[in-house]
Amino acid sequence: MEPAVLGGKLASSLVAPLVKKLFVTGGPGAGLVDRPVRLARLVSFRGEQRTLGAREVRGLAGKLVADSLDSPGEPPFPRDESEAVGDALAARLLALGDLDMDDVQAVRLGHRELAARLRRQASDAGSGLSADAGHFLDSATEWACLHVLEFFTRRSTFVARTLVAQTRGQAELIAKVDELITRVPRPDARDTAFERRYLPYVAEQHNRITIYGIDLRDSPDRWPLEVAYLSLEATAEDEHPAFPGEYDEPERTVRLPAESALTAQGRVLLRGDAGSGKTTLVQWLAVSAAQHGDRIPYVLPLRTLIRAGALPSPAAFLTAVGCPLTPPEGWAERVLSAGRGLVLVDGLDEVPAADRNRTRDWLLALIRAFPGNRWLLTSRPTAVRADWLAAEGFRELALAPMRRDDVATFVRRWHAAAEAPEFEARLLDSLRTKRDLARLATNPLMCGLICALHRERRGYLPTGRKELYDAALTMLLARRDRERGMETVELSEEAQLELLQRLAYALVLSGRTEMAVDTAEGIVERTLPSVASAAGHGDAATVLRALVLRSGLLRQPGEDALDFVHRTFQDYLGARYAVEEGHLDVLAGHAGDTQWEDVIRMAVAHARPGERAVLLRRLLAADAPRLTLLALACLEHATALDPAVRAEVEARAGALIPPGSTQDARALAEAGPLVLELLPGPEGLTEAEAHGVTVTASLLAEQEPGGALAVLRRFREHTALQVRRQLVGTWDRFDAREYALEVLDHLDRTRLYLSCTTPAQRAALAEMRPGPWERLAFHGPHPVSGILGAVDPGTVGALNLVDNPEVGDLAELSAFPFLRSLYLTRCDAARGLGGLAGVPLEELLIITGTADLSELAELGSLTLLSLTPRLPGRRLTDAVPRSAPLEFLYLGGAAVDGTGLRGLSHWRSLRRLSLAPDAALDAEDWAEITRLPRLTELFLDASLFPDRLGPMPILPGLRELNLPALEGDEDVSVVAARVPGVRRVVLQTAPGARFDPAPYRALFPDAEVTLVEH
């Protein structure tokens, strides 16, 4: 509640009219008696002179509460509690007539004690209210009592004579309390006041970024985030477990705007290459949250935090990042305890490997102590293993390389911001026609450098990554100070490079990306005697300050900290120094550390041919697949190399190609687009190898779409189901129409599941040759009319609609005359199941919260039914079609909240039953199950253990038991004793959970126990 809210909400203008109506205006006590008067005779809702009833008093109290909520400022309590607060206040006011005292005694008690008597008299009033609503009710009661006592002192001549002094005191007290309430805020009001300062600070602090190349000459070096920010995409492999009865959809890649990464998932590990925009995304999320006010953002750069030793507790978040604002004591914990936080932890890869487990423990301790908040952790792709945080519910996303459209948008914005439109069209043409240049323009950092170099060199652009960095460094190191008249140290480009590369190498060796200023000064001091051109320009501190001001490569994120503007420059310069000093053994010795990958690649680029051969042979000598692939990736930068060494690298890599598994394929893709030239097939490959090749090519599609498409096109006639499923599942990575016509349209569609996510894909579907797909899925808001226009309705037998608010009246789907299977997932507006009565539906799955099931009973041909919405009626037979020959039934969520399993035994054809209800099972439910004569397979969701399983009886007819969503710590021993005839047990893990199935196998010694990990 805000400062002064209470005073504003309960000011005299609201309370006084209420009190006036509660008492009679004539009769005893109106100046005609000389004795005190009993309260029961004064109130207007008692006795013969009653003018109000209890109903009218409740109305008056309700009006006061409503006026308080509607007055300007923050509401004093949640609006959905207004009726309860009004009733409680009325009950306390009505209790005035029950107090055994007179007006003089009431005045002597004082307003607080009188309010306490009313609270005790109406002790049940106000129970169950929230803290804010309870505080408002108590304050309103006291405020009303204060005005009641003032009324007494004014009405009775007896009281007026004897209590003149008290009358004056009461009036003064009212005025002072009015003033006090406006001046002394409650703790939550102090929080609100602080947040009104903190959120604008965050928005301003993070609302400007550097666009490389614009900070040249006389241009500003910081640009507004909303002008410079480019909405990139994140990708994830969609591997969600199928609901019981749901078609097992193959793995596919999901693309989503990076800034919406935390919308559907509260915990995200976002991976991205150097310069891909991870930190800029963190800034965008922080600024967006600060501007909208829906969450409190904390931006926590790990490279800054790790230098302090102990990672900060919430109370130290702001201090740790140098925020000058001081919050109220306990503010951060209150924010996180309420689940209002947006915690943005940036740069896991910038933490030394030895400190990453400590960082993980710190992060997980915060998450467990403060559930309900949103958490984002960013990292380079290979810093930690793929499942590093999967068990904690983190979804992994990868910041996708920029598409051609993204690059074009960036180039246009860059030139608009730099006020250099004359170079825009020429650069866009170069990016379209020069393959090597287009390959470099995959992230905002490289795009910015290319734009800047193109402008600086009046249209000339270098080729190759090393040449691009060389040119960029020349450009950045040669810039002039923009502040006129400022004394600066003039250092040559070579002198700056010598100093910078030593600083960079020191950081590379330490495994950090940030160093203390005094450490940097020490390095400069030791280097100055060997840099002749730097002599006479001052001491180490002066020269270092000049590097920060003039080089464009160093910055000071804090008063005592120094780092490079981007990790890419640190790795490039560190590699340059390592090669110059002949530290090939050091490079090879650190090859196993993923933080050194880019350093080694750039070292190969800097090295002479003989040095390259030595370094590559050292990588091969380790006989490690990742280092062999690293050597293969280094060939891209080895412009001159002993042919025998090149051949050896390619031969050793050939042992890894073709990949024999999905894991091998992912590892192979890390070597980069060069792999595409080495991928064989399909001739001579096993099915597993063919699948591995298509996975690798799919993963490289973002970096080299043309080359990846060329590989995948070769496999479009392949007959293996897993290969064909991979080709279908990677559609999202390519241009929708081109991929559909080049690959999808040539596939054997038997048992294939095709998913459309965009209007472009739906349009491309319409251009493909006619013929049935095993199942069609449409993800997102596709109107039914659009779906009908994209396919031949007469060929569609199975349809899956996901997250589709466009689906309303299901009668529209009757246009699919042979539809046998319909899955509706999170289609909350779906209604009118009766409109499908003429369709030969055999399978129906509805996984959503609000779908209308009132006409479900009309679908009499169903053999499979999966439901989570609440069924109408009191028995299953009231809603589920009685005549349906059901063989499989899934009841989850709220489905049986009103019916239980009453009537289940009507469907004697049931063979498989899956249960995941919100409500607990009881004896009556189990009795229904025991009366199913053909039931052989039972699914029991892990949420039923241990408290909601109920009194499970012995089920001798069961042969198969499925236990979905297990974490591994559930006690299922009671089930084992009840299913003596079970011969197969399937354990399905919860997403990310991993456990040893041995204890489960011991419980079912006569059954085959299978573990399925999700």
C-alpha positions, 0 to 999 in steps of 0.5 A, spaced: 500 500 500 502 506 498 504 512 503 498 516 505 493 511 502 490 509 508 489 516 510 486 518 503 482 512 503 479 513 510 479 520 510 473 524 514 469 525 508 468 518 507 467 516 514 463 522 517 457 521 513 457 513 515 457 515 522 452 520 522 447 515 519 448 510 524 445 514 530 438 517 531 438 525 531 432 526 536 430 523 542 434 522 548 441 525 548 439 530 544 440 536 549 434 534 553 437 529 559 443 530 564 445 523 564 449 518 560 445 514 554 446 507 553 449 505 546 443 501 544 438 507 545 443 511 540 444 507 534 439 507 529 438 500 527 435 498 534 429 500 538 422 503 536 426 509 533 429 504 528 431 507 521 436 502 519 436 495 518 442 490 518 441 490 510 442 498 510 448 498 515 451 493 510 450 497 504 453 503 508 459 499 509 459 497 502 459 504 499 465 506 504 469 500 502 467 501 494 469 509 495 475 507 498 477 503 492 475 508 487 479 514 490 485 516 486 492 512 488 493 505 489 487 500 492 488 499 499 487 491 498 485 487 492 478 488 489 476 481 489 475 482 497 471 488 497 465 484 498 468 480 504 471 487 507 464 490 507 461 485 510 466 484 516 466 492 517 458 492 517 458 486 522 463 490 527 458 497 526 452 493 528 456 490 534 455 497 537 448 495 539 451 489 543 456 493 547 453 494 554 456 501 556 453 508 555 456 514 551 460 517 557 464 510 558 465 509 550 468 516 550 473 514 556 475 508 553 478 512 547 477 510 540 482 504 539 479 500 545 472 501 543 475 498 536 478 493 540 471 491 543 467 491 537 473 486 534 472 482 540 464 482 539 464 480 532 470 476 532 468 472 526 468 478 522 474 478 517 477 471 518 480 469 511 482 476 509 488 477 506 493 481 510 492 488 506 484 487 507 485 485 514 489 491 515 484 496 512 478 493 516 482 494 522 484 501 520 477 503 518 474 500 524 478 505 528 477 511 524 469 509 525 470 509 532 474 516 532 468 519 529 463 515 533 466 518 539 466 525 536 459 524 535 458 523 542 461 529 545 457 533 540 450 531 541 449 530 549 449 536 553 451 532 559 457 530 555 458 536 552 459 540 559 463 534 562 468 533 556 469 539 553 477 538 554 476 531 551 472 534 545 478 539 543 483 533 544 478 528 539 478 534 534 486 535 535 487 527 534 483 527 528 487 532 525 494 529 527 492 522 525 490 525 518 497 528 517 501 522 520 497 517 516 500 521 510 507 522 512 508 515 515 508 509 510 507 502 511 513 497 509 510 495 503 509 503 501 516 504 502 517 498 497 513 501 492 516 508 493 523 505 492 521 501 486 518 508 483 525 510 483 529 503 481 525 501 475 526 508 471 534 507 473 534 500 470 530 502 464 535 508 463 541 504 465 540 499 460 537 502 455 543 504 451 548 499 447 554 500 442 553 499 435 560 497 433 563 502 428 558 507 429 562 510 435 567 513 430 569 520 428 564 525 431 558 520 432 556 518 439 558 511 442 551 509 445 545 508 441 538 508 444 536 500 445 529 501 442 533 504 435 538 499 435 535 492 438 534 487 433 529 482 435 532 475 433 530 468 434 531 463 439 531 455 437 529 449 441 528 442 440 521 440 442 521 434 445 515 434 449 512 427 452 506 425 448 499 425 453 497 418 453 493 416 447 497 422 443 500 421 437 508 421 438 510 427 434 517 427 432 522 431 434 522 438 431 525 445 432 521 450 435 523 458 433 520 463 437 522 471 438 528 471 443 525 476 447 519 472 449 523 466 451 521 467 458 513 468 457 512 460 457 517 458 461 520 461 467 527 458 467 531 458 461 538 457 459 540 461 453 546 459 449 549 463 443 555 464 440 560 470 441 557 477 439 550 473 437 546 478 442 546 475 448 547 481 453 543 485 448 537 481 449 538 481 457 538 489 456 532 488 452 528 484 457 530 488 463 528 495 460 521 492 458 520 489 465 522 496 468 517 500 463 511 495 464 512 494 471 510 487 471 516 484 474 522 487 478 529 486 473 535 484 476 541 484 471 547 480 474 553 480 470 557 474 472 564 476 470 563 482 475 560 478 481 565 472 480 571 477 482 568 479 489 569 471 491 562 470 494 556 470 490 551 475 492 545 474 496 538 477 494 540 483 499 546 484 495 544 484 488 544 491 487 551 493 491 554 487 487 553 491 480 554 498 482 547 500 483 547 507 487 540 506 490 539 503 497 533 499 497 529 498 504 531 493 508 529 486 506 526 489 499 529 484 495 527 478 499 520 480 499 520 481 491 523 474 490 518 471 495 512 474 492 515 471 485 515 478 482 523 478 480 526 477 473 533 475 474 537 475 468 544 472 470 549 474 464 555 470 461 556 463 464 561 462 459 565 468 462 566 464 469 572 460 470 570 452 469 573 451 476 567 456 479 561 454 474 559 448 479 559 454 485 555 458 480 550 453 479 549 451 486 548 459 488 543 459 482 539 453 484 539 455 492 536 462 490 531 458 485 529 453 491 529 459 496 524 463 491 520 459 487 515 463 482 520 468 479 523 468 472 530 466 471 534 467 465 542 464 464 546 466 458 552 462 456 556 460 450 554 454 447 559 449 449 561 452 456 557 447 459 554 440 457 547 440 454 543 437 460 547 442 465 540 445 468 535 440 465 533 437 472 532 443 475 526 445 470 531 449 465 529 449 458 535 450 453 534 455 447 539 457 442 540 464 440 539 463 432 544 466 427 541 471 423 537 470 417 538 473 411 532 478 413 535 479 419 541 481 416 538 486 411 534 489 417 540 490 421 544 493 415 538 498 414 538 500 421 545 501 422 545 506 416 539 510 418 543 510 425 549 512 422 546 517 417 550 513 411 544 511 407 549 512 401 552 505 402 546 501 404 544 498 397 551 497 395 553 493 402 546 489 401 548 487 394 555 485 396 552 480 402 547 477 397 552 475 392 559 474 396 558 467 399 564 468 404 562 475 406 554 472 408 557 467 412 560 472 416 554 476 417 551 471 422 550 475 428 550 483 430 557 484 432 559 481 425 554 485 422 556 491 425 563 491 424 562 489 416 557 495 416 563 500 419 568 497 415 564 498 409 563 505 410 570 507 413 573 503 406 568 507 402 565 500 399 571 495 400 571 489 404 576 484 406 574 477 406 575 471 411 574 472 418 582 474 420 582 479 415 575 482 417 578 482 424 584 485 422 581 491 418 576 492 424 582 493 429 585 498 424 579 501 424 577 502 432 585 503 434 585 509 429 579 513 431 580 520 434 578 522 441 571 526 440 572 530 446 576 537 443 581 540 447 582 534 451 589 532 453 591 525 450 597 520 449 598 519 442 600 511 441 601 508 434 597 502 432 602 497 433 603 500 440 596 499 442 596 492 439 602 490 443 599 492 450 592 490 448 594 483 446 598 482 453 592 484 457 588 479 452 593 473 453 593 475 461 585 474 461 585 468 457 590 464 461 586 466 467 580 464 464 576 470 466 574 476 462 575 481 467 581 484 471 582 489 476 585 495 474 591 495 478 593 488 475 592 491 468 597 497 470 602 492 472 602 488 465 602 495 462 608 497 466 612 491 465 611 492 457 612 499 456 620 498 456 619 494 450 615 498 446 619 504 444 613 508 441 610 508 448 616 511 451 615 518 454 608 518 454 607 517 462 606 512 467 603 505 466 596 508 469 596 514 464 598 509 458 592 504 460 587 510 461 589 512 454 588 505 451 581 505 455 579 512 452 582 511 445 582 504 443 575 502 442 577 495 445 577 496 452 572 499 457 571 499 465 565 496 467 566 498 474 571 503 478 576 498 479 575 493 473 577 492 466 575 488 460 574 488 453 568 490 449 567 483 447 570 477 448 571 476 441 577 481 441 580 478 447 580 471 444 583 474 437 588 478 441 590 473 446 591 468 440 596 473 436 600 474 442 601 466 444 603 465 436 608 471 437 611 468 443 611 461 440 606 458 446 604 453 441 604 448 447 600 452 452 595 453 446 595 445 445 595 444 453 588 448 453 585 445 447 580 441 452 577 447 455 572 450 451 573 457 453 580 456 448 576 454 442 576 461 439 583 462 441 586 456 438 582 457 431 585 464 431 591 462 433 591 457 427 589 463 423 595 468 425 600 462 425 605 461 420 604 454 416 609 450 420 606 452 426 599 451 424 602 444 422 605 443 429 598 445 433 594 441 428 598 435 429 598 436 437 590 436 437 590 430 433 595 427 438 590 427 443 585 422 440 579 426 442 573 426 437 572 434 439 579 436 438 579 432 432 573 436 430 576 442 432 582 441 428 577 440 422 574 447 424 581 450 424 582 448 417 578 454 415 583 459 417 589 455 415 590 459 408 597 455 407 598 448 410 602 442 409 598 438 404 599 432 408 597 435 415 591 437 411 589 430 409 591 427 416 586 432 419 581 430 414 582 423 414 581 423 422 575 427 421 572 422 416 572 417 422 567 421 425 563 422 419 558 419 418 555 420 425 552 414 427 548 417 432 544 423 434 549 425 439 555 424 434 551 428 429 550 434 434 558 434 436 560 434 428 555 440 427 560 444 432 565 444 427 561 448 423 559 449 415 565 446 413 562 439 415 557 440 410 562 438 404 564 432 407 558 429 409 557 423 405 550 419 402 545 416 402 549 411 398 553 406 402 550 409 409 546 405 414 539 407 416 543 410 423 548 413 419 543 416 414 539 419 420 546 422 423 548 425 416 541 429 416 541 431 423 548 434 422 546 438 416 539 440 419 543 443 425 548 447 420 542 450 416 542 456 420 549 458 418 549 455 411 542 454 408 544 453 401 549 447 403 545 444 408 539 444 403 544 441 398 545 435 403 538 434 405 536 434 398 540 428 397 536 424 402 529 426 400 528 419 396 530 415 402 525 410 405 527 409 412 522 412 417 527 416 422 530 419 416 524 421 413 521 424 420 528 428 420 527 431 414 520 433 416 522 436 422 527 440 420 522 444 415 522 450 420 530 452 419 529 453 411 525 458 407 518 454 407 516 454 400 523 452 397 524 447 402 517 444 401 518 444 394 525 441 394 525 436 399 518 435 402 514 434 396 518 428 394 518 424 401 514 417 401 509 420 406 507 413 410 507 414 417 509 421 417 507 427 421 507 434 418 507 440 422 505 447 420 507 453 424 507 459 420 502 462 414 508 461 409 508 454 411 501 453 410 501 456 403 507 452 401 503 446 403 497 448 398 503 448 393 505 440 394 502 434 390 496 432 393 496 426 397 495 424 404 499 425 410 499 420 416 497 426 420 497 434 419 499 438 425 498 446 425 501 450 431 499 457 432 493 461 430 491 458 423 484 459 422 480 453 420 478 456 413 486 457 412 487 450 413 481 447 409 484 451 403 491 448 404 489 441 404 484 436 400 479 435 406 478 428 403 485 426 404 486 428 411 485 422 416 488 425 423 489 432 425 492 436 431 491 443 432 495 446 438 495 453 441 490 455 436 485 461 439 482 461 432 478 454 433 471 456 435 465 452 433 468 445 431 462 444 426 467 447 421 471 441 422 466 437 419 468 439 412 473 433 413 469 427 411 474 422 413 477 425 419 478 419 424 483 422 429 482 429 432 487 432 437 486 439 440 491 442 445 490 448 448 485 450 444 481 454 449 475 457 445 473 450 442 466 448 442 460 445 439 462 437 439 456 435 437 457 438 430 462 432 429 457 427 430 457 426 422 464 425 422 467 418 423 471 420 429 475 414 432 480 418 437 479 425 440 484 428 445 482 435 448 488 437 453 486 444 455 483 448 461 476 451 458 473 447 452 466 446 452 464 438 453 457 439 453 456 435 447 461 430 447 455 424 448 454 425 441 460 422 439 458 415 439 464 412 434 470 413 439 475 408 441 480 412 444 478 418 448 483 423 452 480 429 456 483 434 461 477 439 461 471 438 467 466 433 465 459 436 466 454 431 470 455 427 476 457 421 473 461 419 467 455 416 463 452 423 463 457 426 459 461 420 455 458 417 449 455 411 452 454 407 445 462 409 444 466 402 444 472 405 448 478 401 448 483 407 451 481 412 456 485 418 459 482 422 464 487 428 467 486 435 470 479 437 472 476 432 468 473 428 473 472 433 479 465 433 478 464 425 476 469 421 480 469 415 476 462 413 477 459 410 471 466 408 468 464 400 468 459 402 463 464 401 458 466 394 458 470 394 452 476 398 455 483 395 455 487 401 457 486 406 462 490 412 464 489 416 470 492 423 472 486 427 475 487 433 480 482 429 485 484 423 489 481 416 488 477 413 493 474 406 494 468 408 489 473 409 484 477 403 484 470 399 485 468 402 478 475 400 475 475 392 478 468 391 474 472 392 467 473 385 465 478 387 459 482 392 462 489 389 461 493 396 461 493 401 467 497 408 467 498 411 474 501 418 473 506 420 479 502 425 481 497 420 485 503 418 489 503 417 495 497 421 498 492 421 492 492 414 490 486 411 495 485 404 497 487 401 491 485 394 491 488 387 487 487 388 480 489 380 478 487 382 470 492 387 469 498 385 465 502 392 463 503 398 468 505 405 466 508 410 471 508 417 467 512 423 470 516 420 475 521 424 479 525 417 481 523 418 489 516 416 489 514 410 493 510 405 488 511 399 493 503 399 494 502 398 487 506 393 486 503 389 491 496 390 488 498 388 481 500 380 481 499 379 474 503 385 471 508 382 466 511 389 463 512 396 467 514 402 463 517 408 467 517 414 464 521 420 467 518 427 468 522 432 463 529 432 465 529 427 471 534 422 471 534 416 476 536 408 477 531 404 475 534 398 479 529 399 485 523 399 481 525 392 478 526 389 485 519 391 486 516 387 480 521 381 479 516 378 475 516 383 470 520 387 464 521 394 467 523 399 461 525 406 463 523 411 458 527 418 459 524 425 457 
